[in-house]
Amino acid sequence: MMSTSLRLPDWGSALGIPRVTTLSMTTASNSRRWATPVVMASFAFMAATGVLMFFHWHSPLQKELHEWLGWALVTAVLLHVLSNVAAFKRHFAGQRLAAVLLGAVLLVVAGTSFIRPAESKGGSVSAVAVQALAKAPLPALAQVFGLSTAQARQALSAAGLDLPQDSSTLDAAAQGQRERIGKGLKALAAALPTGSR
């Protein structure tokens, strides 16, 4: 195996972390060269889009990218851990309690990700209200927002949701997609006369 040496910058000195001057790498551990930068880049992207999503400042594309590039983060972290198994073993040698605690935390996090909170019989009040509005025929939906049927149809059409008949529902036009239903309800709220907002 061919061995090379990589000089590392002194980023940790300000934090009191001892300086590591060189890192010996072999061709078998080439993933170290790119696994760490990929982890860092994907984490930065996930953090930025996560903050945008938390404050509802995201676009649908950002949400989609956040969900799919999350897999890049998971993959990069796994590759990073696999390429540094020896370092993890050295770090946890003689520290069985730390290793057991880390394992327990990982198991609890993984286990609780499959648990769904119990909902009341009808779900949350806001979910029930949105569902009722989405399933209401167009004239009833327009009346809730204080609009004429024609005004409601025009506002929904501008939002990309076509309700051709009075018996049409927002749920059918949005094909049951919550984001599109929300977009339609926002369009109707935006169409309200200024004095009634």
N, C-alpha and C positions, 0 to 999 in steps of 0.2 A: 504494500500500500504506500502511496505517495503521501508525504506529510508536508504541510505548509504552515506558515506562521502568520497570524493576522494581528496587527497592532491595534489595540483598542483605545478609544479616547478616554480621558479622565472625567467622565460625567458625574461620577459619584463622590468626588472629593468634597464638594460643597455640602453633601449630606452626611459626610463622615463614613462613607463606604470605602473600604480599603481598595487601593488601585490594583487592577489586574493588568499587567503590561502586555502579555501575549496570550494567545489562545492557540493551542495546537490542534489542527484539524487534519483529518484524513479524507480521502475521496469518498469513503463510506459515509461520512457525516456531512456531506455537502448540503443537506437540508438545513443545517444550522445557519448557513449564509443567507438563506432566503426565508426560513420559517419565522424568525424573529421580526424582520421588517414587515412581513405579511400580517403577522399578529398585530403589530403596532398600527399599521395602516387600517386594517379592518376594524380594530377596536376604535380608532379615532372616528372612522365613518359611522360605526354603530352608535357611538356616544353622541355625535352631532345630530344624526337623524332621530335618535331616541329623544333627545331634548326637544327637537322640533315637533315630534309627534306628541310629546307630553303636553306641550302648550298649544297643540292643534294649529301649528304654523306650517304644516307639511303639505306637499302636493301628493296626489295619488301615486305618482312615479316614485317619490322619495319613500313612501310607505312600502311600495312593492320592492324597491331596491333594498330597503332595510331588512325586509323579511328574507329575501333570497341571499343577500350578502352576509346575513347572519350565519349561513352555512359555510361561507368562506372563513369566517372567524372560528367556528367550531373545528373545521378541518385544519386550519393553520395551528390552532392551539394543540390539537392532538399530535400533529407532526412535530411541533416544537417540544412537547413533552416526550415523545418517542425518541427524538434525537438527543435528548438530555437526560435519559434514564439514569445513566451513571452518575451524573451530578445530583439528581434527586436522591439516589441511594446513599451517596456520600453525605448529603445534607441531613437526611433522616437517620443515619446510622447512630445508634445509641439514643435516639429520641423516639422511642416507641409510642409514648403518649401523644406526641405531636402528630405522628403518622396516623394513629388510631382516631384522634380528634378530626383530622382532615378527612379521613375516610368516612367518618360518621356524618360530618357536615355534608359531604358530597352525596351520600346516600339519602339523607333527609331532603336535600334540595331536589334530587332526582325523583324521590318517592312522592313528594308533595306536588310535583308538577303534573301528576296524573289525577289529583284530587280536585273535584269541582265543588264549589260551595253549594249547599242546598238552597234552592230557591223556594219562595213561597209558592202556593198553588198557581197564581197567575203571573208570577215574575214580578219585577220591579214596576212601580207605578208608571215611570216614564216609558218603559218598554211596552207596557200594556197600552198606554196612550198612543204611542207611535204606531203600534200594530193596528189599533182601531182606526187611526187616521189613514193609514196605508190601505186598509181594506174598505174604506168608505167610498161610495160612488162619487164621481166628480162634483155634482151639485152640492152634496152634503159637505164635502171637503172644502169647496169654495165658501160655503156659508160659515164654516168654522173660522175662516180667515177674513170674513167680511168682504169677500170679493164676489163678483158675478161669475157665473160659470165660464163665460168667454174670457174674462180677465185671468181666471185660474188656469184655463187651458193654455192661454198665451204665455203665462209665466212658466208653466211646466214645459211647454214646447221650447222656450228659450233655454231651459236647463237640459234639453236633450231628451225629454220624456214626453212622448206623444200619447194623449188620451183622446182617441177619435170620437168616442161615443160618450153620452152622459152616464152610461152604466159602467164605463171603464173605471178601473181603480189604479191608484198610484202603485200599489204592490205589483199588479200585472204589468204596468208600463216599465217598472224598474226590475222586472223579472225576479222579484224577491230579494234583490241585493240591498243590504242595509245602507251601504254608502250612497247608492243612487236614490233610495227613499229619503235619506237625510238631505241630499242635495235638492230633491224636489220640495221638501218641506221648507228648506231655507229659501228657495226661490219664491214660494208662496208668501212666506213672512216678509221677504224683501218687496213684494208687490203690494203690500198693505198701504192704504192711503196714509200719508204722513201724519195726519191728526190722530189716527187710531193706534199708532205704535206705542 
